[in-house]
Amino acid sequence: MFANVASGISHNAARRPAHPALIHGDRVISYAELDRLVEEAAHRLREAGVGPRDIVGVVLPDSASHVVALFAIARLEAVILPMDPRWTTFEKANLARFFKTRCVLQEEGAEPLPGVSALVMDAAAEAAGESGAPPGPVAADPDAPLMLSLSSGTTGTPKGPLISHRQLQERFLKHWVSLTFNEHDRHMIATPLYFGGGRIFAMSHLCIGATVVLFPPPYKADELVAALERHRIATVYLVPTLLRRLLALPGERPILRSLRLLISGGAALYPEERRAIMDQLTPRFVNYYSSSEGGPVSVLLPEHEADGSGCVGRPVFLTEVEVVDESHRRLPPGLVGRVRYRGPGVAQSFFNNPEESATAFHDGWFYPGDLGYLDAGGFLYLSGRSKDVIIRGGVNVSPAEIEETLLAHPAVQDAAVVRWPSREFGEEIAAFVVKKSDVETDELLQHCRRVLAPYKVPRAVFFLASLPKSSMGKVVKAKLVESLRPL
């Protein structure tokens, strides 16, 4: 393990300098060049006043510059704050101010964030680099904070643990052992770098000396297949929404015959889908269960006999998984309860959020908010979520944030947002609204689009005379979900 994650780049630059580290389009960056780019970016950040423990927002497109920025921040022992470029200016500025960022890294021409210091970090800035300054010192405290590991889609009231260099590399170790990542592979990043899967898998492969190919969305399913073949990709991580689009492609089966490993996560699969994926895409398919807050949990391997109905496999290397009741007592196999897990890469609390920490962390265990059970063979099955979160296409969306946005409209008296079962996205977003005055659906959706990222905008708005509520005055969302027909 490295005392500093960025030292992995320098190590691979020394032992295999000409080996391709990053490929994006026609651009191929060797490990020697990547190490230089990281040092140049670190020098620019240092000159801008960024130092140890300063929080630096990263709101960059899916490019080599984004990856360079991640390791440059790490090299300075500053803290990475992932931010989604698709967020509105309001959302980005809100998050940056909440975490008191030293600065936010943006591309040239990006809209300024009110009250937030910004620094341009893109390919043009890289080309203008090469300061000639001697390499700066690489901070070397493995327990120094490295990254605010926010759930994908997190804005509103942000929460996420502040994980260290050591904890992130403990998560890498699970990738290398349980997912068999190695230095000989070419891994494609086909999901946004803002999301945990894209960002962490990219960093994990670069620390081990593999080649990372960036193929950012949007793209069509057949374009993804062609890119996997063209770049001779060994491993790729895709969310279920993408897998369903690949299954719909015409042509000879299996479609992804050259892959060594196809990994999926972010949302549950329907019972028949695992078998269809193994028959029609590739038999080398792994279902990977993890969380941004706690890291890897379990893997369902091709050789595991399971019907896919909620099974997410056995625990990964150096991770313990239990199912407990409300009093934190371990339940016997077959009984549904709260899933919890622990291991050396799991955080111990949310950053600056003691109230949420008290719910999600207990005696060294992390509770991701899922309900499930373990069978006699140690396989974990998920059966629902205790947290009120919508997972749309693998992205966590907070209903409370959308409700707050709707309630800000002068014509809305009450609002409730729930998950809507969807074949394509796993879950869609449905909004139920009680009007205060006359308003059309399009006006409310347009109001949401002005404030929220596109993936948080409801699929539809349903008007009710009143919301169903319990005797305590709480909205009974289960009744609203029952009224929805799956899409």
C-alpha positions in Angstrom: 0.0 0.0 0.0 1.1 3.6 -0.7 1.2 6.2 2.0 -0.4 8.5 -0.6 -2.7 7.3 -3.3 -0.9 9.5 -5.9 2.3 7.7 -5.2 0.8 4.8 -7.2 1.1 6.9 -10.3 4.8 7.7 -9.6 5.5 4.0 -8.8 4.0 2.8 -12.1 5.8 5.6 -14.0 9.1 4.4 -12.7 8.5 0.7 -13.4 6.6 0.9 -16.7 6.9 4.5 -18.0 5.8 3.8 -21.6 2.8 1.6 -20.6 -0.6 3.3 -21.6 -2.2 4.6 -18.4 -5.2 6.6 -19.8 -6.9 6.5 -23.2 -9.5 9.0 -24.2 -10.5 9.1 -27.9 -7.3 9.4 -29.9 -5.3 10.6 -26.9 -3.0 8.0 -25.2 -1.3 9.0 -22.0 1.6 6.9 -20.7 2.4 6.4 -17.0 5.4 8.7 -17.4 3.2 11.5 -18.9 0.5 11.0 -16.4 2.9 11.3 -13.6 4.1 14.6 -15.1 0.6 15.9 -15.6 -0.3 15.1 -12.1 2.7 17.0 -10.7 2.0 20.0 -13.0 -1.6 20.1 -11.8 -0.5 19.7 -8.2 2.0 22.6 -8.7 -0.9 24.8 -10.1 -3.1 24.0 -7.1 -0.2 24.6 -4.7 0.4 28.0 -6.4 -3.3 28.8 -5.9 -3.0 28.2 -2.2 -4.3 24.7 -1.8 -2.7 22.7 1.0 -3.3 19.7 3.2 -6.9 19.2 4.3 -8.3 21.9 2.1 -11.4 20.7 0.3 -11.3 21.0 -3.5 -14.5 20.6 -5.5 -14.1 18.7 -8.8 -16.8 19.6 -11.3 -15.1 18.6 -14.5 -16.3 16.6 -17.5 -15.4 13.0 -18.0 -11.9 13.5 -19.4 -8.2 12.8 -18.7 -8.1 16.2 -17.0 -10.6 15.0 -14.4 -8.5 11.9 -13.5 -5.4 14.1 -13.4 -7.1 16.5 -11.0 -8.1 13.6 -8.6 -4.5 12.5 -8.2 -3.1 16.0 -8.0 -5.4 16.8 -5.1 -4.4 13.6 -3.4 -0.7 14.4 -4.0 -1.1 17.6 -1.9 -3.0 15.8 0.8 -6.0 18.0 0.1 -9.5 16.5 0.0 -11.5 15.6 -3.1 -15.2 16.8 -3.2 -16.9 15.1 -6.2 -19.5 17.3 -7.9 -21.7 16.4 -10.9 -21.3 18.7 -13.9 -25.0 18.1 -14.7 -26.1 19.9 -11.5 -27.5 23.4 -11.8 -25.4 26.3 -10.8 -27.5 26.6 -7.6 -26.8 23.0 -6.7 -23.1 23.2 -7.3 -22.7 26.5 -5.3 -24.8 25.1 -2.5 -22.6 22.0 -2.1 -19.3 24.0 -2.4 -20.4 26.4 0.3 -21.7 23.7 2.6 -18.3 22.0 2.6 -16.4 25.3 2.7 -14.3 24.4 -0.4 -10.9 26.2 -0.9 -11.7 26.2 -4.6 -13.7 24.4 -7.3 -12.0 23.0 -10.4 -14.0 23.8 -13.6 -13.4 23.7 -17.3 -12.8 26.7 -19.4 -16.0 28.7 -20.0 -18.0 27.1 -17.2 -20.6 29.3 -15.5 -19.1 30.9 -12.4 -20.5 29.7 -9.0 -21.7 32.6 -6.8 -19.5 33.1 -3.8 -17.2 30.2 -4.7 -13.5 30.5 -5.8 -12.9 28.6 -9.1 -9.8 27.4 -10.9 -9.7 26.2 -14.6 -8.4 22.7 -15.0 -8.8 21.2 -18.5 -6.7 20.0 -21.4 -5.8 23.6 -22.4 -4.6 24.3 -18.9 -2.5 21.1 -19.0 -0.9 22.2 -22.3 -0.1 25.6 -20.7 1.5 23.9 -17.8 5.0 22.5 -17.7 6.2 25.1 -15.2 9.6 23.6 -15.0 9.3 23.8 -11.2 11.0 20.9 -9.3 8.5 18.3 -8.1 6.9 19.2 -4.8 6.9 16.9 -1.8 4.3 14.1 -1.8 2.4 14.1 1.5 2.8 10.8 3.2 0.2 10.3 6.0 -1.9 7.3 5.1 -4.6 8.3 7.5 -4.9 11.8 6.1 -8.4 12.6 4.7 -8.6 12.1 0.9 -12.1 12.1 -0.3 -15.7 13.0 0.7 -17.3 9.8 -0.5 -20.8 11.2 -1.3 -23.5 9.0 -2.7 -24.1 9.6 -6.4 -26.8 12.2 -6.8 -26.1 13.8 -3.4 -27.1 17.4 -3.0 -29.8 18.9 -0.7 -28.5 18.2 2.8 -25.2 16.5 1.9 -23.8 13.6 3.8 -20.9 11.3 3.3 -17.8 10.0 5.1 -14.4 11.6 4.8 -12.3 8.6 3.8 -8.5 8.4 4.1 -5.8 7.3 1.7 -5.5 4.1 3.6 -9.3 3.4 3.5 -9.5 4.0 -0.2 -6.6 1.6 -0.9 -8.2 -1.0 1.4 -11.2 -0.8 -1.0 -8.8 -1.1 -4.0 -7.5 -4.3 -2.4 -11.0 -5.8 -2.4 -11.2 -5.0 -6.1 -7.9 -6.7 -6.8 -8.7 -9.8 -4.8 -12.5 -10.3 -5.1 -13.0 -8.7 -8.6 -9.6 -9.9 -9.9 -8.5 -6.5 -11.3 -4.8 -6.7 -12.4 -2.1 -4.7 -14.2 -2.5 -6.6 -17.5 -6.1 -5.5 -18.0 -7.7 -2.7 -20.0 -10.7 -1.4 -18.1 -13.3 0.8 -19.7 -14.9 3.6 -17.7 -18.3 3.9 -19.4 -20.1 5.7 -16.5 -19.5 9.3 -15.4 -16.4 9.9 -13.3 -18.5 11.7 -10.8 -20.2 8.5 -9.8 -18.5 6.2 -7.3 -18.1 3.3 -9.7 -16.4 5.3 -12.5 -14.2 7.4 -10.2 -13.1 4.6 -7.8 -12.6 1.9 -10.5 -10.5 4.4 -12.5 -8.2 5.2 -9.6 -8.0 1.5 -8.5 -6.8 0.4 -12.0 -4.3 3.3 -12.2 -2.8 2.5 -8.8 -2.2 -1.1 -9.9 -0.7 -0.1 -13.3 -3.5 -1.2 -15.7 -4.8 0.8 -18.6 -8.0 2.8 -18.2 -10.0 3.7 -21.3 -12.5 6.6 -20.9 -15.7 6.2 -22.9 -18.1 8.7 -21.3 -21.8 8.8 -22.0 -23.9 9.7 -23.8 -23.6 6.9 -26.4 -25.8 4.3 -28.1 -25.6 0.7 -27.0 -24.1 -0.5 -30.3 -21.4 2.3 -30.0 -20.5 0.9 -26.6 -20.1 -2.6 -28.0 -17.9 -1.4 -30.9 -15.7 0.6 -28.4 -15.3 -2.4 -26.2 -14.0 -4.5 -29.2 -11.9 -1.7 -30.7 -10.0 -1.0 -27.4 -9.7 -4.7 -26.5 -11.3 -4.2 -23.2 -11.0 -6.9 -20.5 -13.3 -5.5 -17.8 -16.1 -3.0 -17.7 -18.6 -1.8 -15.1 -22.2 -1.1 -16.3 -25.3 -0.2 -14.5 -28.5 -2.3 -15.1 -30.0 0.3 -17.3 -27.2 -0.1 -19.8 -27.3 -3.9 -19.6 -31.0 -3.8 -20.5 -30.2 -1.7 -23.6 -27.5 -4.1 -24.6 -29.9 -7.1 -24.3 -32.3 -5.3 -26.7 -29.7 -5.2 -29.5 -30.2 -7.5 -32.5 -27.5 -9.8 -33.7 -25.4 -12.8 -32.8 -25.0 -13.9 -29.2 -23.2 -13.6 -26.9 -22.7 -9.9 -27.7 -19.7 -9.2 -25.4 -17.7 -12.3 -26.1 -14.2 -10.8 -25.8 -14.7 -9.5 -22.2 -12.9 -11.1 -19.3 -15.4 -9.7 -16.8 -18.6 -7.7 -17.0 -19.5 -6.1 -13.6 -22.8 -4.6 -12.7 -24.1 -2.7 -9.6 -25.9 0.4 -8.5 -29.4 -1.2 -8.6 -31.1 -4.6 -8.3 -31.7 -6.8 -11.3 -35.0 -8.4 -12.0 -35.1 -12.2 -11.4 -34.7 -13.3 -15.0 -32.2 -10.7 -16.0 -29.0 -12.4 -14.6 -29.6 -15.5 -16.6 -30.4 -13.4 -19.7 -27.2 -11.4 -19.3 -25.1 -14.6 -18.9 -26.7 -16.2 -22.0 -26.9 -13.2 -24.3 -24.1 -10.8 -23.2 -21.3 -12.9 -21.5 -21.2 -15.8 -19.2 -18.4 -14.0 -17.2 -20.8 -11.7 -15.4 -20.4 -10.5 -11.8 -23.1 -8.7 -9.7 -21.3 -6.3 -7.4 -22.9 -4.8 -4.3 -21.3 -1.8 -2.7 -22.0 1.7 -1.3 -20.2 5.0 -1.8 -20.1 5.4 2.0 -18.8 2.0 2.9 -17.2 0.5 -0.1 -17.5 -3.1 -1.4 -19.8 -5.5 0.3 -20.3 -8.7 -1.8 -20.0 -10.3 -5.2 -22.2 -12.8 -7.0 -19.8 -14.7 -9.3 -20.7 -16.6 -12.5 -20.2 -20.0 -10.8 -22.5 -19.1 -7.9 -25.9 -20.9 -8.2 -28.4 -18.2 -7.7 -31.6 -17.2 -9.5 -30.8 -13.5 -9.3 -33.9 -12.8 -7.1 -32.3 -10.3 -4.8 -29.1 -12.4 -4.3 -25.9 -10.2 -4.3 -23.4 -13.0 -3.5 -21.0 -13.6 -0.7 -18.9 -11.0 1.2 -15.8 -9.6 -0.5 -12.2 -10.1 0.9 -11.8 -8.7 4.5 -15.4 -7.7 4.8 -17.9 -9.0 7.4 -21.6 -8.9 6.7 -24.4 -9.4 9.2 -28.2 -9.1 9.3 -29.5 -7.7 12.6 -32.7 -6.6 14.2 -33.6 -3.1 15.5 -31.6 -3.8 18.6 -28.5 -4.7 16.6 -28.8 -8.4 17.5 -27.7 -10.8 14.8 -30.5 -12.7 13.1 -30.3 -16.4 12.1 -30.2 -17.4 8.4 -33.4 -16.7 6.5 -34.8 -13.9 8.6 -35.1 -10.4 7.1 -33.4 -7.5 9.0 -31.1 -4.6 8.6 -27.9 -5.3 6.6 -24.7 -4.1 8.2 -21.0 -4.6 7.4 -17.5 -3.7 8.5 -13.9 -3.9 7.3 -10.7 -1.9 7.1 -12.0 0.2 4.2 -15.3 1.2 5.8 -15.7 4.7 7.2 -16.7 5.3 10.9 -19.0 8.3 10.5 -20.4 10.9 8.2 -18.4 14.1 7.8 -19.8 16.8 10.1 -23.1 15.1 10.5 -23.5 13.5 14.0 -27.3 12.9 13.7 -27.0 10.8 10.5 -23.9 9.1 11.8 -25.8 7.9 14.9 -28.2 6.1 12.5 -25.8 4.7 10.0 -22.9 3.7 12.2 -22.9 1.6 15.3 -20.0 -0.2 17.1 -17.8 -0.1 14.0 -20.5 -1.4 11.7 -21.9 0.6 8.7 -25.7 0.3 8.0 -26.3 1.1 4.3 -30.0 1.3 4.8 -30.8 -2.0 3.0 -33.0 -4.8 4.3 -32.1 -8.4 3.6 -31.2 -11.8 4.8 -28.3 -14.3 4.7 -28.9 -17.9 3.7 -27.2 -20.9 5.3 -24.4 -20.8 2.7 -23.5 -17.2 3.5 -25.2 -15.6 0.5 -26.7 -12.2 1.0 -30.2 -11.4 -0.4 -31.6 -7.9 -0.5 -35.4 -7.5 0.0 -35.9 -3.7 0.2 -34.5 -0.5 1.7 -35.1 1.2 4.9 -33.9 4.5 3.5 -36.2 6.7 1.5 -34.0 6.9 -1.6 -34.8 6.5 -5.2 -32.2 4.7 -7.3 -32.8 5.9 -10.9 -30.5 4.1 -13.4 -28.0 3.5 -10.6 -28.0 7.1 -9.3 -29.2 7.9 -5.8 -31.9 10.6 -5.8 -33.2 12.2 -2.6 -37.1 12.5 -2.7 -36.8 15.2 0.0 -34.9 17.5 -2.3 -37.5 17.2 -5.1 -40.3 17.7 -2.6 -38.6 20.9 -1.3 -38.3 22.2 -4.8 -42.0 21.5 -5.6 -43.1 23.1 -2.4 -41.2 26.3 -3.3 -43.6 26.8 -6.2 -46.4 29.2 -5.1 -49.1 27.0 -6.5 -48.1 23.9 -4.5 -49.7 23.2 -1.1 -48.3 19.7 -0.5 -46.0 17.3 -2.3 -44.7 13.8 -2.0 -42.1 12.1 -4.2 -41.8 8.3 -4.5 -40.0 5.6 -6.5 -41.8 4.3 -9.6 -40.9 0.8 -10.7 -39.3 0.9 -14.2 -38.0 -1.8 -16.4 -35.5 0.5 -18.1 -34.2 2.5 -15.1 -35.0 0.2 -12.2 -36.8 3.1 -10.6 -38.3 6.3 -11.9 -39.5 9.4 -10.1 -43.2 10.1 -9.5 -44.4 13.3 -7.8 -47.8 13.6 -6.1 -49.0 17.2 -5.6 -51.8 19.0 -3.8 -52.5 22.3 -5.5 -52.9 25.6 -3.7 -53.9 27.3 -6.9 -54.3 26.3 -10.5 -51.1 25.1 -12.2 -50.3 22.8 -15.1 -47.9 19.8 -15.0 -45.6 21.3 -17.6 -45.1 24.4 -15.4 -44.1 22.3 -12.4 -41.7 20.2 -14.4 -40.2 23.3 -15.9 -39.8 24.7 -12.4 -37.9 21.5 -11.4 -35.7 21.7 -14.4 -34.6 25.2 -13.4 -33.4 24.0 -10.0 -32.5 20.4 -10.3 -30.2 18.2 -12.4 -32.1 16.5 -15.3 -32.0 13.0 -13.6 -33.9 14.4 -10.6 -36.8 15.8 -12.5 -40.0 13.7 -12.0 -41.1 11.4 -14.8 -44.7 12.6 -14.1 -46.7 14.7 -11.7 -50.0 13.4 -10.3 -52.5 15.8 -8.7 -54.5 14.7 -5.7 -57.0 16.4 -3.4 -54.9 15.4 -0.4 -52.0 13.1 0.4 -52.6 9.9 2.4 -51.3 10.4 5.9 -51.0 8.4 9.1 -52.5 9.4 12.4 -49.2 11.1 13.2 -49.6 13.2 10.1 -46.8 11.5 8.1 -47.4 10.8 4.4 -48.0 7.1 3.8 -45.8 6.8 0.7 -46.5 3.0 0.3 -50.1 3.9 -0.7 -48.8 6.2 -3.4 -46.4 3.6 -4.7 -49.3 1.1 -4.8 -51.2 3.4 -7.2 -48.5 3.3 -9.8 -48.3 0.8 -12.6 -44.8 -0.3 -13.4 -43.3 1.4 -16.5 
